[in-house]
Amino acid sequence: MAQKPFTYRLDATDGAARAGTFHTPHGDLLTPVFAPVGTRATVKAVTPRDLRDVGATLVLANTYHLYLRPGDELIREMGGLHRFMAWDGPILTDSGGFQVWSLGDINEIDDDGVTFRSHLDGSLHRFSPERSIAVQQNLGADIIMCFDELADPDDYEYSRIALRRTLHWAGRCREAWTTQDTQALFGIVQGGIFEDLRRESATALKAMDFPGYAIGGLSVGESKEDMYRTLEVVNDLLPADRPRYLMGVGTIEDLVHGVARGVDIFDCVLPTRVARHGAALTHEGQISVRNAIYARDSRPLDSTCDCYTCRTFSRAYLRHLVKSQEILAPILLSIHNLRMLIRLAQEMRAAILEGRFASYATGVLSRLGASSLPLTLKGTS
């Protein structure tokens, strides 16, 4: 019997932490995995060659931005995202829902979809669940998302309305999805920070039998405590034989806490965004390279890092680049920051496989000065 184009194998668990293998037509994803964000079909300041060098296996691109420019139909004519951006590994696209909510001047949200104005030129556009799926099918990513509505995580009444609408849209997205052999459609769990809404969302989406599940609506202003508690509720309800993707979360602390609660896939703009502002991620926390204390510092950014930047350049040189506003500064800092998060995911996978995740995670958080793992780490998934 031929292997299905998308399958998830759970390789090991250690408490609620999971190590798995997600098979896609463009290669296997060994989870936990961190995905760099290539919003406009490019990870800012980083070439596809550099992405391979830092160990990236999955890249995210943005449906909303690519729909507006250069256009999803043009990308389809150019052979799809893989050929267009010269990335031969797996690609994930979001649905455009978050960007419509955060960037667009929304005119109308109704049960059929969203009418919005482009942040580029003010032109009027309409996204329905079917339209979002059609755009993502044109883009040709391996993993695509259901169209969803994001709500204020603290507003119960509107979160309830948005959740019911999101579930209705998920069903319509599933009906519109005609590329099962080449694209895996993920349902998105919403419901703010409210346990009953998250339970309703996860239970309903599980019944729809998606190839994978995303957890949306977090890291948008709620407390860390609320985010971690919500993850525990959701991951206890999602099927163990499908990948779980926490959308838009990317600090070292949050990756560790997410994996401890059963998350498999992460993405975030943070590593490249802070790099453009002269900041570096280290195993002891984030530092600003522009600070004067690094003017004569001959050490690498992080003594534990094996990236090209740390193997080659000193903090003093990198500070010089940042202060001089040289283009090379965000390039080298982005390479380093991405490698830190990708290597963290790789090390967490190894720790899970070897049954030592709790000690590894506690050590990472201790060096950061962050809160230790809760007792729920002892749970299983």
C-alpha positions in Angstrom: 0.0 0.0 0.0 1.3 3.4 -1.0 2.2 5.7 1.9 -0.1 8.6 2.5 1.4 12.0 1.5 1.0 13.3 5.1 1.6 11.1 8.1 2.7 11.8 11.6 4.6 9.3 13.7 5.0 9.7 17.4 8.6 8.6 18.0 8.7 9.2 21.8 7.1 11.0 24.7 8.6 12.3 27.9 5.9 13.6 30.1 3.7 15.6 27.8 6.6 16.5 25.6 6.6 14.7 22.2 9.2 13.8 19.6 7.6 13.0 16.2 8.1 12.7 12.5 5.7 14.5 10.1 6.0 13.2 6.6 5.4 15.7 3.8 6.0 15.6 0.0 8.9 17.9 0.4 10.6 16.1 3.2 10.2 14.9 6.8 9.8 17.3 9.7 11.5 16.0 12.8 9.6 17.6 15.7 9.8 19.6 17.8 10.6 22.1 15.0 11.0 25.8 14.8 10.0 27.5 11.4 11.6 30.8 10.3 9.0 33.2 8.9 9.3 34.2 5.3 6.4 36.6 5.2 6.7 37.7 1.6 8.3 34.5 0.3 11.7 35.5 1.9 13.1 35.2 5.4 14.3 38.8 6.0 18.1 39.1 5.5 18.6 35.4 5.1 19.1 33.4 1.9 17.7 29.9 1.3 21.4 28.7 1.5 21.7 30.3 4.9 18.5 28.7 6.0 19.8 25.2 5.2 23.1 26.0 6.9 21.3 26.9 10.2 19.3 23.7 10.0 15.9 25.0 8.9 13.5 22.3 7.6 10.3 24.3 7.5 9.6 27.9 6.4 6.4 29.9 6.8 5.0 32.3 4.2 2.0 34.7 4.5 -1.1 34.3 2.5 -2.4 37.9 3.0 0.8 39.6 1.9 1.4 37.3 -1.1 -2.2 37.6 -2.2 -1.7 41.4 -2.3 1.8 41.3 -3.8 2.8 39.8 -6.2 -0.4 37.8 -6.3 -1.2 34.2 -5.7 -2.0 33.5 -9.4 1.3 34.9 -10.5 3.1 32.6 -8.0 1.1 29.7 -9.3 2.1 30.6 -12.9 5.8 30.7 -11.7 5.5 27.1 -10.4 4.3 27.7 -6.8 6.2 28.9 -3.7 8.8 26.2 -3.7 10.1 27.2 -7.1 9.4 30.9 -6.7 11.4 31.3 -3.6 14.0 28.5 -4.3 13.2 26.6 -1.2 12.8 22.8 -1.7 11.8 21.9 1.8 8.4 22.0 3.4 6.5 25.3 3.4 3.6 26.4 5.6 1.1 29.2 4.8 -1.3 30.8 7.2 -4.8 31.6 6.2 -4.5 35.4 6.2 -6.9 35.8 9.1 -4.4 37.3 11.6 -3.2 39.9 9.1 -6.7 40.9 8.1 -7.4 41.4 11.8 -4.1 43.2 12.6 -3.2 45.1 9.4 -6.3 45.6 7.3 -8.9 48.3 7.8 -11.8 45.9 8.3 -15.1 47.1 6.9 -17.2 44.1 7.6 -17.0 40.7 9.3 -19.9 38.4 8.8 -20.7 34.7 8.6 -19.6 34.5 5.0 -16.2 36.2 5.4 -14.3 39.4 5.8 -14.2 42.6 3.7 -11.0 44.6 4.2 -8.9 47.3 2.7 -5.3 46.6 1.7 -2.7 48.2 3.9 -0.7 48.8 0.7 -3.1 51.0 -1.4 -6.4 51.0 0.3 -8.1 48.8 -2.3 -11.1 46.7 -1.2 -10.9 42.9 -1.0 -13.0 40.1 0.2 -11.8 36.9 1.9 -14.1 34.0 2.5 -13.1 30.5 3.7 -13.2 29.3 0.1 -11.2 32.2 -1.1 -8.5 31.7 1.5 -8.2 28.0 0.5 -8.1 28.9 -3.2 -5.3 31.4 -2.6 -3.3 28.9 -0.5 -3.8 26.2 -3.1 -2.4 28.6 -5.7 0.6 29.3 -3.5 1.3 25.5 -3.2 2.6 25.2 0.4 2.7 21.8 1.9 0.8 22.8 5.0 -2.2 25.3 4.8 -4.5 26.7 7.4 -8.2 27.1 7.8 -9.5 30.6 7.6 -10.3 31.8 11.2 -11.2 34.9 13.1 -9.0 36.2 15.9 -10.6 37.9 18.8 -9.4 39.8 21.9 -8.3 36.9 24.2 -9.8 38.5 27.2 -13.3 39.2 25.7 -15.4 36.2 26.4 -18.6 37.3 24.6 -16.8 38.1 21.3 -14.5 35.2 21.6 -17.6 33.0 21.7 -19.0 34.6 18.6 -15.7 34.4 16.8 -15.2 30.8 17.8 -18.6 29.7 16.4 -17.8 31.5 13.2 -14.3 30.0 13.0 -15.8 26.5 13.4 -18.3 27.2 10.7 -15.5 28.4 8.4 -13.4 25.3 9.2 -16.1 23.1 7.8 -16.3 25.2 4.7 -12.5 25.2 4.3 -12.5 21.4 4.5 -15.1 21.2 1.8 -13.1 23.6 -0.5 -9.8 21.7 0.1 -9.2 19.7 -3.1 -5.4 19.2 -2.8 -5.3 16.4 -0.2 -2.4 14.6 -2.0 -0.2 17.7 -2.0 -1.4 19.9 0.9 -2.2 19.2 4.5 -5.0 21.4 5.9 -4.8 22.3 9.6 -7.8 23.3 11.7 -7.1 26.2 14.1 -8.2 26.0 17.7 -9.5 29.4 19.0 -11.4 30.6 22.1 -9.2 33.1 23.8 -8.1 32.2 27.3 -11.4 30.6 28.2 -11.3 26.9 29.0 -14.9 26.1 27.9 -14.4 27.8 24.5 -11.1 26.1 23.9 -12.6 22.8 24.8 -15.5 23.4 22.4 -13.1 24.4 19.6 -10.7 21.5 20.0 -13.4 18.9 20.3 -15.3 20.1 17.2 -12.2 20.4 15.1 -11.0 16.9 16.2 -14.3 15.5 14.9 -13.6 17.1 11.5 -10.5 14.9 11.3 -7.8 17.3 10.0 -4.3 16.1 9.1 -3.0 18.5 11.8 -4.1 21.2 14.3 -2.9 24.7 15.0 -3.4 26.6 18.2 -4.2 30.3 17.4 -5.0 33.4 19.4 -2.1 33.1 21.8 0.8 35.4 22.4 -1.5 38.4 21.5 -1.5 40.1 24.8 -2.5 37.5 27.4 -0.3 36.6 30.4 2.2 33.8 30.2 0.3 32.0 32.8 -2.9 32.1 30.7 -1.1 31.0 27.6 0.5 28.0 29.3 -2.7 27.0 31.0 -4.6 27.2 27.7 -2.0 25.0 26.0 -2.5 22.4 28.6 -6.3 22.4 28.1 -6.0 22.2 24.3 -3.2 19.6 23.9 -5.0 17.2 26.3 -7.9 17.2 23.8 -6.1 17.0 20.4 -5.4 13.6 18.9 -2.0 12.2 19.7 -1.4 11.0 16.1 -1.6 14.5 14.5 1.0 17.3 14.7 0.2 20.4 16.9 1.3 23.8 15.7 1.5 26.8 18.1 1.2 29.9 15.9 3.4 32.9 16.3 5.3 32.0 19.4 9.1 32.2 19.4 11.0 33.0 22.6 13.3 30.4 24.1 11.2 30.3 27.2 7.9 29.9 25.3 9.4 27.1 23.1 10.4 25.2 26.2 7.1 25.6 27.9 5.2 24.8 24.7 7.1 21.6 24.1 6.6 20.7 27.8 2.8 20.9 27.1 2.8 18.8 23.9 3.5 21.3 21.1 5.3 20.1 18.0 5.7 23.0 15.6 6.5 26.7 16.2 7.0 29.8 14.1 7.8 33.4 14.9 9.2 36.6 13.3 11.0 37.4 16.6 14.5 36.1 15.8 14.8 38.1 12.6 12.9 41.1 13.8 15.1 41.7 16.9 18.1 41.1 14.7 17.2 44.1 12.7 17.3 46.1 15.9 20.7 44.9 16.9 19.6 42.2 19.4 20.9 38.7 19.8 19.4 35.6 21.5 21.7 33.8 23.9 21.4 30.9 26.3 21.4 33.5 29.1 18.8 35.8 27.5 18.6 38.5 24.9 21.3 41.1 24.6 21.6 44.4 22.7 24.8 44.3 20.7 24.8 48.0 20.3 25.6 48.5 24.0 29.0 50.0 24.7 30.1 47.1 27.0 30.6 45.0 23.8 32.9 47.5 22.1 36.1 45.5 23.0 34.4 42.2 23.6 36.3 39.4 21.7 33.8 36.7 22.5 31.2 35.3 20.1 27.6 36.1 20.7 27.0 32.8 22.5 29.8 30.4 23.5 27.4 27.4 23.0 26.4 28.3 19.5 27.8 26.6 16.4 26.4 29.1 13.8 28.6 30.8 11.2 28.3 34.1 13.0 29.6 32.7 16.3 32.3 30.7 14.6 33.6 33.7 12.8 32.9 37.1 14.4 33.3 38.8 17.8 30.7 40.8 19.7 33.0 43.9 19.1 32.8 43.5 15.3 29.1 42.9 15.4 28.6 46.0 17.5 30.7 48.0 15.0 28.4 46.8 12.2 25.2 47.7 14.1 26.5 51.1 15.1 27.6 51.7 11.5 24.2 50.6 10.2 25.9 48.1 7.9 23.6 45.7 6.0 25.8 42.8 7.2 24.6 43.4 10.8 21.0 42.1 10.5 22.2 39.3 8.2 24.7 37.9 10.7 22.4 38.5 13.7 19.5 36.8 11.9 21.6 33.8 11.1 22.6 33.5 14.8 19.1 34.0 16.2 17.6 31.5 13.9 20.2 28.9 14.7 19.6 29.4 18.4 15.9 28.5 18.1 16.4 25.7 15.6 19.1 24.1 17.7 17.0 24.5 20.8 14.2 22.5 19.1 16.8 19.9 17.9 18.2 19.5 21.4 14.7 19.2 23.0 13.9 16.4 20.5 17.1 14.6 21.5 16.2 15.1 25.2 12.8 13.6 24.7 14.1 10.6 22.8 16.6 10.0 25.6 14.0 10.5 28.4 15.7 13.5 30.0 13.5 16.4 28.8 12.6 17.6 32.3 16.3 18.1 33.3 17.2 19.6 30.0 14.2 22.1 30.0 14.8 23.0 33.7 18.5 23.8 32.8 17.5 26.0 29.9 15.0 28.0 31.9 17.4 28.3 34.9 20.1 29.8 32.7 17.5 32.3 31.4 16.4 33.2 34.9 12.9 32.1 33.8 10.2 30.3 35.7 10.8 26.5 36.2 8.6 23.9 34.6 5.3 23.1 36.4 4.4 19.7 37.8 2.2 19.1 34.8 5.3 18.1 33.0 4.8 14.7 34.6 1.6 14.2 32.5 1.6 12.1 29.4 0.3 12.7 25.9 
